Amino acid sequence: MITEPAQSQSAVTSASGELYPSLALQVDPTDVAPRSLASYVPLSGAFAAFGKVPVTPVPGLIRDDGALAQTRNGGVEIDSELPHLPADDLNKVLAHESVHLAQQQSEDGPATTGALEAEANQLAPAMLHGDAVWPSLAAPAHVPLKQEPSGSRRPTASEIAELNRAFEAATGGAGRRRQDHLRAQQEYIRRLRQLVAERNPIETNRLILDQYSPIQAAVEDMSIGQANRRPISISVSPDQIQFIVRFQVRFRGLAMDAARQRFPMLQQNLRAGVSQVWGQRLSRLPSLVRGREFLVTPIVELISDEAPRNRDYWLVDVDPGVTRAVTDPEDGTMKISPRNAGEPDTLGHESLHLFGLMDRYIDNRSTGRSMGFRGSGNPNTSAGSTGATRGDPLDTGRGPILSEDLDFLFVQLDVYERVIFDGLPPSDAALMRHMGWGHAPRLRELLQSAKNAPDAAQSIRESLDRAENRILLDLSAETERDRLRRETALPPPTP
Ligand SMILES: [Zn+2]
């Protein structure tokens, strides 16, 4: 639990950030004109090439063709009722169709409809999740692939076998695949090395910022993994990193009619607070992410006083019995007073706690005020506060989250790994997805293992060297195996 001290009287205001809502959420449900695929669904990696593919709403597609959507000739058609669906549901349908678009890029060895559908069902969630995926099956573009409204049917054994065979063929057999997998890990580590080097000064800055709040920083480090992340969806595309965060709002002791009247104001303040805290440019982060736009898009819905807790959402619990806002990151609940509901600053600040970040200011009991001091010097001897002057919202500032904290969060949420995957050749990324990470470490684990080393940077370099050496060893073993196989397959030499 993170309980807020009384509001500071001396909080410093700074430039507020900007928030760009999800394009999918901006789609006017009454507008059924064709739009591009990218205007509905986040497209990662190789799928980004389908951004301009037209999505045409067709009246009666479900009724006449028994299909929610179909893909043919480089275009997607959806039933004209579909744009009325919640963005999440529509995204699922269109992710499935995006896999069909990819399947229809190649005409060799047309697969059975059942296997094509099974592969689309298998890959669509990973694609939406921002993972780099690419199908192994192929189909001619002129044959429409229809998505049945019944949802995902379980694939048959023969469809699964067909999928596995296609994957084998696409990756050139087991030996070749193991070599490609190892080379994919090499490439991954090469990019990770550059990231590690560029992150180093950012991490050092954060240590300096926290030199007088070591306990908060240590507790944060230990507990951040326990935060309820189920409400967060992260998607990565060549020009964007987007977090979609889902909130439910409950007004304690209010009937639904009364709650509905209060809800729009809270929703607006929550969006404003989130925009202020998370509206952050990535210009101070490593080059891997620097050119991308960063979006945090809240989806906010009202629930009744009696609705059971659904951990797929963060809960904003408006309770007249609350005197100070308190957030429980592990459950993903912020309890606020009705007065807090009118304060974007408080709502934005509490959203940092939902991600598992901890306060950096301290409560001065003698003055009854919150004191900001992060990065400023010893709180017992100094009155100034560079934390606050940078508008640090974890301190007493009201600006966007500091880039040092955003970097820390990117590490914790594996955002950098997603971006590396997004930039790998699709076949490399697909191999690592199918066959695992092999010797490639996660950044989070790498940093953890170097934590107590006398020279953390040196220790990380050594870990990466060891991983690369293991890859090289495995590669030479594979090459040797390959050579033996070829030699034994040769006809005996003629005298
Ligand atoms: Zn706080």
Boltz pocket constraint, residues with backbone or C-beta under 6 A from the ligand:
constraints:
  - pocket:
      binder: B
      contacts: [[A, 2], [A, 3], [A, 4], [A, 349], [A, 350], [A, 353], [A, 358], [A, 359], [A, 394]]
      max_distance: 6.0
